[in-house]
């Protein structure tokens, strides 16, 4: 059954990563909705859809639906946008609050249109994966920061063919079966990297990726020395393609010679673009 429905929405962007935010609707086919509303010409246009719901555990929950209709466990830029949206929608007093996601519970704090979010501890770190792609050799470092990411250090970031190479690496057998997001990273100076990201689910390069920025920062820090050195409050600036620099902080411990990263925070913008009603000519569940 298909009928046109009026769906209230807010559009936001964080570091150029843009989202359509709607309230939870049990009758909504989110996959179909995302494919239509995210279309840059036939819809509103966005990298993804964020769904705000309630939670018996935290009071707030969010779901992330990519532009292709697939669901992501986490999105750092989207989570910041959702945090700013929640703070304004519910007139929250300054302080920390918690959101429930597919990747677990995350804390957030908001000041105007800037948000800090605490991501889940990274896992599955696999450095030094040798790849041959399009007759070129790359060394990738894999880490899961809520979603899977491959980090590849390059020189001449601005000249990288992110769309073509990113697509091939995203589907490489080394990252089967779920595939991976792909981050091309160039060191700017001590404590700062620049990154361009091919995003799984968007299936193209985006202006920024929050979890990709975190993955790039963590791997850059770990790869900067021959052996990990414990540190509290380590900080890396990540310059995204949009030009906005995101701040990543974390604690590093070493257990049996292996790095253990905790207390990962991502700080950056969550800005309102507009709001309105979308006329959704789609199926209902």
DRENPA-627494 format. One line per field, with one value per residue: residue in one letter; x, y, z of N, C-alpha, C in turn. Coordinates in nm, 3 decimals. Layout:
resn: c(A; ...) $
neast: c(X; ...) $
nnorth: c(Y; ...) $
nup: c(Z; ...) $
caeast: c(X; ...) $
canorth: c(Y; ...) $
caup: c(Z; ...) $
ceast: c(X; ...) $
cnorth: c(Y; ...) $
cup: c(Z; ...) $
//
This chain:
resn: c(X; X; X; X; X; X; X; X; X; X; X; X; X; X; X; X; X; X; X; X; X; X; X; X; X; X; X; X; X; X; X; X; X; X; X; X; X; X; X; X; X; X; X; X; X; X; X; X; X; X; X; X; X; X; X; X; X; X; X; X; X; X; X; X; X; X; X; X; X; X; X; X; X; X; X; X; X; X; X; X; X; X; X; X; X; X; X; X; X; X; X; X; X; X; X; X; X; X; X; X; X; X; X; X; X; X; X; X; X; X; X; X; X; X; X; X; X; X; X; X; X; X; X; X; X; X; X; X; X; X; X; X; X; X; X; X; X; X; X; X; X; X; X; X; X; X; X; X; X; X; X; X; X; X; X; X; X; X; X; X; X; X; X; X; X; X; X; X; X; X; X; X; X; X; X; X; X; X; X; X; X; X; X; X; X; X; X; X; X; X; X; X; X; X; X; X; X; X; X; X; X; X; X; X; X; X; X; X; X; X; X; X; X; X; X; X; X; X; X; X; X; X; X; X; X; X; X; X; X; X; X; X; X; X; X; X; X; X; X; X; X; X; X; X; X; X; X; X; X; X; X; X; X; X; X; X; X; X; X; X; X; X; X; X; X; X; X; X; X; X; X; X; X; X; X; X; X; X; X; X; X; X; X; X; X) $
neast: c(0.084; 0.054; 0.075; 0.060; 0.227; 0.261; 0.558; 0.711; 1.028; 1.371; 1.660; 2.007; 2.363; 2.690; 3.012; 2.985; 2.873; 2.559; 2.217; 1.881; 1.648; 1.405; 1.114; 1.054; 0.847; 0.629; 0.502; 0.657; 0.851; 1.167; 1.392; 1.306; 1.214; 1.453; 1.603; 1.452; 1.418; 1.679; 1.780; 1.955; 1.835; 1.569; 1.465; 1.501; 1.770; 2.056; 2.313; 2.222; 1.956; 1.839; 1.682; 1.484; 1.403; 1.240; 1.371; 1.382; 1.604; 1.773; 1.622; 1.644; 1.681; 1.856; 1.848; 2.035; 2.003; 2.141; 2.198; 2.154; 1.965; 2.049; 2.120; 2.318; 2.540; 2.649; 2.722; 2.934; 2.929; 2.657; 2.556; 2.640; 2.487; 2.231; 2.243; 2.257; 2.011; 1.832; 1.889; 1.792; 1.524; 1.408; 1.470; 1.699; 1.888; 2.227; 2.478; 2.550; 2.396; 2.245; 2.236; 2.083; 2.215; 2.266; 2.521; 2.557; 2.527; 2.579; 2.738; 2.664; 2.729; 2.623; 2.675; 2.530; 2.554; 2.749; 2.877; 2.988; 3.062; 3.076; 3.223; 3.180; 3.426; 3.697; 3.753; 3.888; 4.137; 4.357; 4.656; 4.865; 4.775; 4.828; 4.748; 4.655; 4.539; 4.383; 4.623; 4.798; 4.990; 4.891; 4.903; 4.695; 4.522; 4.313; 4.027; 3.757; 3.532; 3.279; 3.160; 3.304; 3.635; 3.888; 4.213; 4.435; 4.748; 4.868; 5.045; 4.994; 4.713; 4.504; 4.504; 4.419; 4.232; 3.961; 3.695; 3.707; 3.921; 3.842; 3.597; 3.677; 3.844; 3.665; 3.507; 3.690; 3.827; 3.967; 3.820; 3.582; 3.286; 3.134; 3.238; 3.393; 3.438; 3.645; 3.935; 4.148; 4.445; 4.650; 4.937; 4.951; 5.083; 5.251; 5.016; 4.801; 4.597; 4.487; 4.194; 4.020; 3.720; 3.570; 3.250; 3.082; 2.756; 2.667; 2.805; 3.006; 3.230; 3.222; 3.179; 3.270; 3.333; 3.241; 3.298; 3.498; 3.685; 3.759; 3.864; 4.082; 4.232; 4.298; 4.445; 4.652; 4.781; 4.862; 5.033; 5.239; 5.453; 5.695; 5.621; 5.332; 5.263; 5.152; 4.897; 4.702; 4.429; 4.510; 4.528; 4.409; 4.382; 4.157; 4.135; 3.875; 3.730; 3.548; 3.668; 3.633; 3.776; 3.784; 3.786; 3.951; 3.976; 4.128; 4.203; 4.492; 4.600; 4.836; 4.824; 4.962; 5.139; 4.975; 4.774; 4.517; 4.238; 4.037; 3.760; 3.690; 3.637; 3.457; 3.450; 3.271; 3.087; 2.724; 2.497; 2.201; 2.011; 1.758; 1.397; 1.089; 0.817; 0.806; 0.679; 0.594; 0.586; 0.547; 0.572; 0.394; 0.446) $
nnorth: c(-0.119; 0.220; 0.560; 0.917; 1.091; 1.338; 1.427; 1.562; 1.725; 1.789; 1.941; 1.893; 1.953; 1.826; 1.919; 1.920; 1.677; 1.572; 1.546; 1.423; 1.458; 1.283; 1.206; 0.900; 0.661; 0.407; 0.302; 0.353; 0.274; 0.272; 0.223; 0.247; 0.510; 0.654; 0.615; 0.763; 1.026; 1.111; 1.148; 1.356; 1.509; 1.432; 1.426; 1.560; 1.560; 1.427; 1.274; 1.079; 0.945; 1.034; 0.892; 0.985; 0.848; 0.712; 0.576; 0.325; 0.296; 0.520; 0.739; 0.867; 0.766; 0.677; 0.605; 0.524; 0.562; 0.491; 0.662; 0.478; 0.313; 0.118; 0.023; 0.182; 0.115; 0.322; 0.674; 0.932; 1.213; 1.238; 1.168; 1.385; 1.588; 1.490; 1.507; 1.786; 1.854; 1.718; 1.853; 2.109; 2.060; 1.953; 2.139; 2.113; 2.144; 2.267; 2.014; 1.658; 1.405; 1.092; 0.883; 0.613; 0.381; 0.167; 0.083; 0.085; 0.261; 0.611; 0.901; 1.253; 1.602; 1.940; 2.260; 2.524; 2.511; 2.321; 2.005; 1.746; 1.408; 1.086; 0.806; 0.448; 0.215; 0.152; -0.138; -0.451; -0.389; -0.402; -0.375; -0.294; -0.429; -0.568; -0.465; -0.511; -0.312; -0.218; -0.254; -0.129; -0.097; -0.094; -0.014; -0.094; -0.010; -0.151; -0.071; -0.077; 0.162; 0.174; 0.144; -0.034; 0.056; 0.128; 0.254; 0.444; 0.566; 0.840; 1.042; 1.361; 1.409; 1.559; 1.489; 1.231; 0.957; 0.919; 0.826; 0.612; 0.436; 0.408; 0.273; 0.023; -0.073; -0.070; -0.292; -0.496; -0.826; -0.859; -0.736; -0.861; -1.017; -0.783; -0.554; -0.224; 0.115; 0.364; 0.542; 0.791; 0.922; 1.196; 1.312; 1.620; 1.786; 1.742; 1.600; 1.653; 1.558; 1.521; 1.415; 1.218; 1.057; 0.758; 0.654; 0.375; 0.268; 0.531; 0.517; 0.662; 0.949; 1.158; 1.483; 1.473; 1.236; 1.118; 0.887; 0.791; 0.995; 0.967; 0.705; 0.752; 0.934; 0.778; 0.564; 0.707; 0.807; 0.568; 0.463; 0.639; 0.586; 0.330; 0.156; 0.137; 0.397; 0.452; 0.693; 0.959; 1.156; 1.204; 1.384; 1.459; 1.654; 1.656; 1.730; 1.772; 1.705; 1.907; 2.120; 2.177; 2.130; 1.857; 1.757; 1.504; 1.312; 1.089; 0.809; 0.609; 0.291; 0.027; -0.311; -0.614; -0.558; -0.469; -0.210; -0.042; 0.137; 0.386; 0.595; 0.769; 1.067; 1.284; 1.598; 1.862; 2.043; 2.074; 2.167; 2.354; 2.347; 2.372; 2.333; 2.154; 2.013; 1.702; 1.557; 1.247; 0.999; 0.712; 0.360; 0.219; 0.046) $
nup: c(0.000; -0.084; 0.003; 0.019; 0.270; 0.527; 0.661; 0.931; 0.956; 1.049; 0.922; 0.948; 0.982; 1.035; 1.033; 0.759; 0.693; 0.624; 0.744; 0.758; 1.007; 1.184; 1.386; 1.563; 1.404; 1.413; 1.191; 0.976; 0.693; 0.713; 0.551; 0.282; 0.299; 0.357; 0.121; -0.059; 0.057; 0.092; -0.159; -0.381; -0.578; -0.618; -0.368; -0.034; 0.011; 0.150; 0.357; 0.518; 0.729; 1.047; 1.322; 1.584; 1.889; 2.184; 2.496; 2.738; 2.888; 2.867; 2.803; 2.557; 2.218; 1.918; 1.569; 1.278; 0.944; 0.642; 0.325; 0.125; 0.229; 0.405; 0.747; 0.990; 1.263; 1.410; 1.401; 1.406; 1.341; 1.293; 1.544; 1.698; 1.580; 1.642; 1.921; 1.962; 1.852; 2.027; 2.267; 2.209; 2.133; 2.363; 2.549; 2.722; 3.018; 3.062; 3.063; 3.097; 2.898; 2.796; 2.509; 2.342; 2.115; 1.824; 1.858; 2.125; 2.445; 2.449; 2.580; 2.589; 2.555; 2.523; 2.382; 2.266; 1.921; 1.921; 1.998; 2.218; 2.210; 2.360; 2.238; 2.195; 2.320; 2.101; 1.889; 1.766; 1.645; 1.379; 1.260; 0.972; 0.727; 0.423; 0.099; -0.243; -0.484; -0.775; -0.912; -0.743; -0.442; -0.105; 0.243; 0.495; 0.797; 1.023; 1.220; 1.449; 1.525; 1.631; 1.390; 1.108; 0.999; 0.762; 0.760; 0.575; 0.515; 0.331; 0.087; -0.058; -0.037; -0.148; -0.415; -0.429; -0.560; -0.435; -0.466; -0.660; -0.570; -0.306; -0.329; -0.427; -0.220; -0.009; -0.066; -0.053; -0.016; 0.219; 0.410; 0.423; 0.567; 0.585; 0.478; 0.464; 0.583; 0.431; 0.494; 0.383; 0.483; 0.575; 0.733; 0.897; 1.088; 1.405; 1.610; 1.444; 1.171; 0.830; 0.656; 0.417; 0.334; 0.219; 0.239; 0.354; 0.273; 0.216; -0.010; -0.142; -0.145; 0.139; 0.295; 0.549; 0.813; 1.115; 1.284; 1.122; 1.138; 1.404; 1.397; 1.225; 1.378; 1.606; 1.495; 1.373; 1.598; 1.725; 1.532; 1.526; 1.687; 1.767; 1.968; 2.176; 2.410; 2.734; 2.803; 2.931; 2.826; 2.561; 2.253; 1.928; 1.637; 1.367; 1.039; 0.825; 0.495; 0.451; 0.568; 0.833; 1.153; 1.361; 1.704; 1.872; 2.158; 2.399; 2.616; 2.668; 2.744; 2.812; 2.782; 2.844; 2.640; 2.438; 2.288; 2.464; 2.430; 2.571; 2.684; 2.465; 2.300; 2.083; 1.941; 1.792; 1.538; 1.524; 1.333; 1.259; 0.961; 0.845; 0.867; 0.815; 0.624; 0.477; 0.187; 0.167; -0.060; -0.013; 0.088; 0.370; 0.675) $
caeast: c(0.000; 0.129; -0.001; 0.143; 0.218; 0.337; 0.656; 0.792; 1.169; 1.473; 1.783; 2.125; 2.491; 2.805; 3.135; 2.950; 2.797; 2.424; 2.119; 1.740; 1.611; 1.261; 1.075; 1.019; 0.712; 0.626; 0.446; 0.747; 0.952; 1.279; 1.483; 1.249; 1.210; 1.587; 1.643; 1.381; 1.440; 1.820; 1.816; 1.996; 1.753; 1.428; 1.426; 1.560; 1.914; 2.127; 2.396; 2.151; 1.840; 1.850; 1.549; 1.482; 1.302; 1.255; 1.444; 1.360; 1.734; 1.839; 1.528; 1.655; 1.750; 1.867; 1.884; 2.100; 1.976; 2.223; 2.126; 2.115; 1.863; 2.107; 2.126; 2.451; 2.539; 2.691; 2.767; 2.981; 2.875; 2.514; 2.528; 2.652; 2.368; 2.117; 2.258; 2.217; 1.866; 1.765; 1.904; 1.702; 1.384; 1.358; 1.518; 1.779; 1.986; 2.365; 2.521; 2.559; 2.283; 2.283; 2.155; 2.099; 2.239; 2.292; 2.657; 2.560; 2.491; 2.683; 2.714; 2.676; 2.709; 2.594; 2.685; 2.486; 2.558; 2.868; 2.851; 3.090; 3.001; 3.169; 3.198; 3.216; 3.568; 3.727; 3.786; 3.933; 4.248; 4.444; 4.747; 4.956; 4.712; 4.880; 4.645; 4.684; 4.414; 4.405; 4.766; 4.875; 5.004; 4.855; 4.903; 4.576; 4.511; 4.169; 3.978; 3.613; 3.499; 3.133; 3.147; 3.439; 3.711; 4.026; 4.289; 4.548; 4.826; 4.908; 5.098; 4.917; 4.573; 4.413; 4.504; 4.374; 4.107; 3.890; 3.576; 3.741; 3.997; 3.761; 3.496; 3.744; 3.889; 3.544; 3.458; 3.803; 3.805; 4.028; 3.723; 3.457; 3.178; 3.057; 3.298; 3.451; 3.459; 3.786; 3.987; 4.280; 4.491; 4.780; 4.981; 4.972; 5.193; 5.233; 4.886; 4.699; 4.593; 4.379; 4.133; 3.909; 3.657; 3.468; 3.159; 2.994; 2.616; 2.652; 2.873; 3.077; 3.303; 3.145; 3.259; 3.327; 3.281; 3.281; 3.367; 3.620; 3.781; 3.809; 3.951; 4.205; 4.309; 4.351; 4.549; 4.766; 4.853; 4.926; 5.137; 5.342; 5.568; 5.717; 5.548; 5.237; 5.302; 5.030; 4.875; 4.566; 4.397; 4.574; 4.442; 4.444; 4.291; 4.133; 4.081; 3.789; 3.725; 3.470; 3.752; 3.618; 3.865; 3.720; 3.878; 3.939; 4.056; 4.114; 4.303; 4.559; 4.671; 4.902; 4.800; 5.036; 5.201; 4.875; 4.708; 4.376; 4.192; 3.909; 3.719; 3.705; 3.543; 3.461; 3.389; 3.257; 2.960; 2.596; 2.431; 2.070; 1.998; 1.619; 1.296; 0.970; 0.738; 0.838; 0.565; 0.653; 0.498; 0.608; 0.498; 0.386; 0.462) $
canorth: c(0.000; 0.345; 0.684; 1.031; 1.131; 1.456; 1.389; 1.674; 1.693; 1.891; 1.906; 1.940; 1.906; 1.830; 1.918; 1.896; 1.551; 1.624; 1.447; 1.454; 1.402; 1.266; 1.133; 0.759; 0.631; 0.261; 0.263; 0.398; 0.189; 0.365; 0.198; 0.312; 0.654; 0.709; 0.617; 0.870; 1.159; 1.147; 1.173; 1.495; 1.580; 1.395; 1.436; 1.674; 1.547; 1.407; 1.155; 0.977; 0.980; 1.006; 0.872; 1.009; 0.771; 0.706; 0.462; 0.300; 0.298; 0.651; 0.845; 0.901; 0.670; 0.720; 0.509; 0.587; 0.494; 0.548; 0.707; 0.362; 0.236; 0.029; 0.082; 0.185; 0.104; 0.446; 0.782; 1.034; 1.344; 1.231; 1.168; 1.522; 1.659; 1.445; 1.561; 1.927; 1.854; 1.679; 1.960; 2.219; 2.013; 1.929; 2.250; 2.052; 2.228; 2.223; 1.894; 1.537; 1.313; 0.967; 0.835; 0.471; 0.356; 0.027; 0.053; 0.098; 0.391; 0.713; 1.025; 1.373; 1.733; 2.036; 2.403; 2.586; 2.418; 2.238; 1.890; 1.645; 1.276; 0.979; 0.686; 0.321; 0.184; 0.086; -0.279; -0.523; -0.319; -0.489; -0.290; -0.352; -0.520; -0.537; -0.477; -0.475; -0.261; -0.148; -0.269; -0.046; -0.156; -0.008; -0.071; -0.048; -0.040; -0.165; -0.052; -0.058; 0.270; 0.172; 0.083; -0.072; 0.155; 0.107; 0.379; 0.431; 0.689; 0.876; 1.175; 1.420; 1.371; 1.629; 1.427; 1.091; 0.918; 0.861; 0.752; 0.486; 0.348; 0.381; 0.172; -0.107; -0.115; -0.092; -0.427; -0.590; -0.951; -0.848; -0.680; -0.935; -0.997; -0.661; -0.439; -0.125; 0.252; 0.378; 0.675; 0.825; 1.014; 1.258; 1.382; 1.764; 1.811; 1.664; 1.623; 1.692; 1.486; 1.552; 1.289; 1.209; 0.928; 0.691; 0.599; 0.261; 0.307; 0.644; 0.465; 0.771; 1.034; 1.260; 1.595; 1.435; 1.115; 1.128; 0.767; 0.783; 1.090; 0.904; 0.594; 0.809; 0.991; 0.672; 0.490; 0.797; 0.812; 0.438; 0.438; 0.742; 0.534; 0.187; 0.084; 0.227; 0.454; 0.492; 0.836; 1.005; 1.283; 1.224; 1.467; 1.471; 1.732; 1.592; 1.825; 1.701; 1.763; 2.031; 2.224; 2.183; 2.043; 1.789; 1.727; 1.368; 1.288; 0.951; 0.756; 0.490; 0.203; -0.085; -0.434; -0.724; -0.506; -0.429; -0.085; -0.046; 0.275; 0.411; 0.736; 0.837; 1.178; 1.356; 1.730; 1.938; 2.113; 2.011; 2.292; 2.347; 2.401; 2.411; 2.235; 2.164; 1.893; 1.627; 1.481; 1.115; 0.911; 0.581; 0.254; 0.215; -0.091) $
caup: c(0.000; -0.093; 0.017; 0.053; 0.410; 0.563; 0.764; 0.980; 0.961; 1.070; 0.853; 1.019; 0.930; 1.124; 0.954; 0.621; 0.687; 0.646; 0.786; 0.782; 1.137; 1.204; 1.505; 1.542; 1.358; 1.397; 1.061; 0.871; 0.632; 0.715; 0.440; 0.165; 0.326; 0.345; -0.019; -0.127; 0.112; 0.082; -0.299; -0.393; -0.676; -0.606; -0.228; 0.036; -0.005; 0.276; 0.366; 0.593; 0.810; 1.189; 1.380; 1.728; 1.961; 2.328; 2.548; 2.880; 2.955; 2.865; 2.771; 2.416; 2.132; 1.778; 1.466; 1.165; 0.818; 0.536; 0.206; 0.042; 0.299; 0.505; 0.880; 1.050; 1.408; 1.474; 1.313; 1.498; 1.306; 1.314; 1.687; 1.746; 1.534; 1.722; 2.056; 1.957; 1.827; 2.152; 2.365; 2.174; 2.129; 2.498; 2.634; 2.826; 3.088; 3.034; 3.136; 3.018; 2.888; 2.731; 2.399; 2.310; 1.973; 1.791; 1.905; 2.270; 2.502; 2.438; 2.651; 2.508; 2.615; 2.416; 2.408; 2.141; 1.809; 1.935; 2.084; 2.245; 2.234; 2.396; 2.160; 2.257; 2.307; 1.974; 1.898; 1.646; 1.579; 1.300; 1.181; 0.871; 0.631; 0.289; -0.004; -0.381; -0.540; -0.903; -0.938; -0.650; -0.310; 0.007; 0.376; 0.566; 0.940; 1.048; 1.356; 1.456; 1.618; 1.626; 1.258; 1.062; 0.923; 0.718; 0.758; 0.484; 0.515; 0.195; 0.061; -0.167; -0.011; -0.238; -0.548; -0.420; -0.627; -0.322; -0.510; -0.725; -0.481; -0.188; -0.360; -0.439; -0.087; 0.072; -0.095; -0.061; 0.058; 0.351; 0.503; 0.409; 0.470; 0.604; 0.412; 0.553; 0.541; 0.393; 0.525; 0.334; 0.587; 0.558; 0.854; 0.876; 1.180; 1.526; 1.672; 1.346; 1.044; 0.738; 0.615; 0.322; 0.366; 0.139; 0.340; 0.329; 0.293; 0.125; -0.130; -0.205; -0.053; 0.208; 0.341; 0.678; 0.876; 1.255; 1.329; 1.043; 1.196; 1.526; 1.356; 1.171; 1.489; 1.691; 1.424; 1.357; 1.726; 1.750; 1.433; 1.536; 1.762; 1.747; 2.073; 2.240; 2.539; 2.806; 2.816; 2.955; 2.761; 2.431; 2.167; 1.788; 1.554; 1.238; 0.941; 0.731; 0.361; 0.459; 0.625; 0.979; 1.231; 1.473; 1.814; 1.924; 2.278; 2.445; 2.708; 2.616; 2.835; 2.746; 2.858; 2.781; 2.518; 2.340; 2.322; 2.505; 2.421; 2.636; 2.702; 2.337; 2.282; 1.956; 1.956; 1.669; 1.517; 1.491; 1.296; 1.197; 0.826; 0.825; 0.906; 0.733; 0.606; 0.355; 0.136; 0.143; -0.140; 0.003; 0.155; 0.515; 0.724) $
ceast: c(0.088; 0.035; 0.095; 0.119; 0.301; 0.426; 0.732; 0.938; 1.250; 1.594; 1.899; 2.250; 2.598; 2.931; 3.107; 2.878; 2.653; 2.321; 1.978; 1.701; 1.459; 1.237; 1.038; 0.872; 0.705; 0.572; 0.541; 0.839; 1.076; 1.374; 1.433; 1.248; 1.348; 1.630; 1.576; 1.420; 1.584; 1.864; 1.841; 1.910; 1.603; 1.377; 1.481; 1.710; 1.984; 2.216; 2.324; 2.033; 1.867; 1.709; 1.558; 1.369; 1.325; 1.332; 1.414; 1.489; 1.789; 1.744; 1.528; 1.726; 1.759; 1.903; 1.941; 2.074; 2.054; 2.139; 2.082; 2.012; 1.917; 2.116; 2.269; 2.439; 2.566; 2.732; 2.806; 2.927; 2.724; 2.476; 2.541; 2.530; 2.246; 2.124; 2.214; 2.066; 1.788; 1.771; 1.810; 1.556; 1.325; 1.408; 1.600; 1.874; 2.126; 2.404; 2.522; 2.425; 2.326; 2.184; 2.185; 2.113; 2.258; 2.432; 2.669; 2.520; 2.609; 2.641; 2.733; 2.664; 2.702; 2.614; 2.652; 2.480; 2.692; 2.837; 2.976; 3.018; 3.111; 3.131; 3.232; 3.365; 3.593; 3.766; 3.840; 4.045; 4.339; 4.536; 4.817; 4.895; 4.758; 4.773; 4.705; 4.552; 4.446; 4.555; 4.853; 4.878; 4.971; 4.872; 4.786; 4.583; 4.362; 4.139; 3.828; 3.585; 3.347; 3.085; 3.288; 3.505; 3.848; 4.092; 4.414; 4.621; 4.881; 4.981; 5.024; 4.770; 4.477; 4.403; 4.454; 4.242; 4.020; 3.770; 3.613; 3.813; 3.916; 3.659; 3.559; 3.788; 3.772; 3.492; 3.569; 3.777; 3.868; 3.931; 3.586; 3.415; 3.111; 3.114; 3.346; 3.437; 3.608; 3.828; 4.128; 4.330; 4.631; 4.815; 5.009; 5.089; 5.168; 5.099; 4.777; 4.711; 4.478; 4.325; 4.026; 3.854; 3.558; 3.379; 3.074; 2.851; 2.579; 2.704; 2.934; 3.154; 3.208; 3.238; 3.324; 3.265; 3.332; 3.356; 3.495; 3.727; 3.842; 3.904; 4.085; 4.294; 4.374; 4.465; 4.672; 4.848; 4.928; 5.043; 5.253; 5.466; 5.577; 5.640; 5.453; 5.285; 5.176; 5.019; 4.728; 4.547; 4.475; 4.476; 4.498; 4.338; 4.279; 4.066; 4.003; 3.789; 3.647; 3.553; 3.739; 3.714; 3.789; 3.826; 3.849; 4.032; 4.030; 4.222; 4.362; 4.631; 4.739; 4.887; 4.865; 5.094; 5.105; 4.806; 4.561; 4.329; 4.053; 3.882; 3.743; 3.595; 3.567; 3.385; 3.386; 3.118; 2.842; 2.502; 2.298; 2.073; 1.856; 1.525; 1.173; 0.893; 0.776; 0.716; 0.616; 0.557; 0.545; 0.522; 0.496; 0.392; 0.327) $
cnorth: c(0.125; 0.463; 0.795; 1.073; 1.256; 1.422; 1.513; 1.633; 1.816; 1.847; 1.972; 1.891; 1.922; 1.813; 1.888; 1.765; 1.587; 1.512; 1.507; 1.383; 1.399; 1.196; 0.990; 0.745; 0.482; 0.215; 0.294; 0.286; 0.276; 0.345; 0.266; 0.463; 0.717; 0.719; 0.732; 1.008; 1.204; 1.178; 1.322; 1.576; 1.554; 1.401; 1.563; 1.677; 1.537; 1.284; 1.042; 1.035; 0.943; 0.998; 0.887; 0.931; 0.781; 0.582; 0.447; 0.306; 0.439; 0.768; 0.881; 0.789; 0.728; 0.602; 0.587; 0.503; 0.564; 0.585; 0.590; 0.274; 0.138; 0.101; 0.072; 0.175; 0.237; 0.546; 0.898; 1.172; 1.348; 1.235; 1.307; 1.605; 1.620; 1.501; 1.707; 1.939; 1.820; 1.792; 2.075; 2.177; 2.001; 2.033; 2.197; 2.153; 2.178; 2.104; 1.775; 1.465; 1.196; 0.932; 0.687; 0.455; 0.206; -0.015; 0.064; 0.238; 0.487; 0.837; 1.143; 1.496; 1.834; 2.177; 2.474; 2.485; 2.343; 2.125; 1.807; 1.515; 1.177; 0.854; 0.561; 0.294; 0.113; -0.059; -0.329; -0.450; -0.420; -0.402; -0.368; -0.454; -0.479; -0.566; -0.445; -0.438; -0.180; -0.141; -0.177; -0.114; -0.052; -0.086; -0.009; -0.090; -0.039; -0.140; -0.028; 0.047; 0.286; 0.117; 0.056; 0.036; 0.101; 0.243; 0.357; 0.565; 0.715; 1.010; 1.231; 1.385; 1.435; 1.566; 1.282; 1.070; 0.843; 0.777; 0.615; 0.390; 0.311; 0.271; 0.033; -0.159; -0.146; -0.236; -0.532; -0.712; -0.946; -0.799; -0.746; -0.993; -0.859; -0.542; -0.337; 0.015; 0.268; 0.524; 0.690; 0.941; 1.066; 1.333; 1.529; 1.812; 1.728; 1.700; 1.661; 1.608; 1.541; 1.422; 1.311; 1.068; 0.884; 0.617; 0.486; 0.304; 0.431; 0.605; 0.578; 0.849; 1.135; 1.371; 1.569; 1.305; 1.114; 1.007; 0.744; 0.877; 1.032; 0.790; 0.647; 0.865; 0.882; 0.598; 0.578; 0.804; 0.682; 0.414; 0.538; 0.695; 0.384; 0.103; 0.182; 0.270; 0.499; 0.644; 0.864; 1.139; 1.309; 1.298; 1.474; 1.559; 1.664; 1.694; 1.746; 1.769; 1.894; 2.148; 2.235; 2.085; 1.988; 1.755; 1.587; 1.355; 1.147; 0.920; 0.629; 0.417; 0.093; -0.207; -0.550; -0.681; -0.457; -0.299; -0.109; 0.099; 0.287; 0.562; 0.818; 0.942; 1.245; 1.487; 1.802; 1.994; 2.019; 2.127; 2.269; 2.412; 2.451; 2.305; 2.255; 2.034; 1.829; 1.547; 1.347; 1.025; 0.767; 0.483; 0.271; 0.070; -0.150) $
cup: c(0.000; -0.077; 0.056; 0.197; 0.431; 0.682; 0.809; 0.991; 1.001; 0.989; 0.925; 0.947; 1.036; 1.042; 0.806; 0.596; 0.720; 0.664; 0.790; 0.911; 1.149; 1.336; 1.468; 1.504; 1.332; 1.262; 0.946; 0.823; 0.615; 0.596; 0.313; 0.180; 0.304; 0.199; -0.095; -0.075; 0.097; -0.061; -0.319; -0.490; -0.656; -0.463; -0.165; 0.013; 0.128; 0.264; 0.440; 0.668; 0.954; 1.246; 1.531; 1.792; 2.110; 2.369; 2.696; 2.959; 2.970; 2.845; 2.624; 2.341; 1.992; 1.690; 1.349; 1.041; 0.709; 0.415; 0.118; 0.109; 0.401; 0.639; 0.934; 1.201; 1.475; 1.367; 1.403; 1.468; 1.326; 1.461; 1.747; 1.704; 1.617; 1.863; 2.061; 1.937; 1.954; 2.254; 2.337; 2.183; 2.269; 2.599; 2.751; 2.888; 3.054; 3.121; 3.043; 3.013; 2.801; 2.621; 2.376; 2.159; 1.950; 1.837; 2.057; 2.315; 2.488; 2.516; 2.557; 2.597; 2.503; 2.466; 2.277; 2.030; 1.804; 2.033; 2.101; 2.274; 2.269; 2.319; 2.240; 2.233; 2.174; 1.994; 1.764; 1.571; 1.510; 1.214; 1.071; 0.779; 0.491; 0.183; -0.140; -0.445; -0.665; -0.935; -0.852; -0.514; -0.203; 0.137; 0.453; 0.712; 0.973; 1.195; 1.350; 1.564; 1.630; 1.494; 1.206; 0.977; 0.886; 0.707; 0.675; 0.479; 0.375; 0.198; -0.060; -0.155; -0.111; -0.375; -0.545; -0.491; -0.526; -0.367; -0.566; -0.634; -0.358; -0.212; -0.367; -0.302; 0.003; 0.055; -0.096; 0.028; 0.198; 0.455; 0.489; 0.545; 0.477; 0.528; 0.513; 0.496; 0.515; 0.414; 0.469; 0.419; 0.555; 0.686; 0.818; 0.961; 1.305; 1.590; 1.576; 1.220; 0.960; 0.683; 0.510; 0.332; 0.259; 0.238; 0.286; 0.358; 0.216; -0.012; -0.212; -0.100; 0.009; 0.256; 0.476; 0.723; 1.019; 1.305; 1.249; 1.093; 1.323; 1.492; 1.306; 1.281; 1.573; 1.623; 1.403; 1.485; 1.751; 1.656; 1.442; 1.611; 1.745; 1.847; 2.142; 2.379; 2.611; 2.819; 2.844; 2.886; 2.635; 2.340; 2.026; 1.720; 1.418; 1.145; 0.836; 0.595; 0.362; 0.509; 0.775; 1.045; 1.350; 1.578; 1.868; 2.045; 2.328; 2.547; 2.647; 2.728; 2.753; 2.836; 2.781; 2.646; 2.413; 2.383; 2.359; 2.515; 2.484; 2.639; 2.576; 2.321; 2.148; 1.972; 1.822; 1.656; 1.499; 1.459; 1.226; 1.059; 0.803; 0.877; 0.820; 0.731; 0.473; 0.314; 0.086; 0.067; -0.132; 0.078; 0.306; 0.557; 0.763) $
//
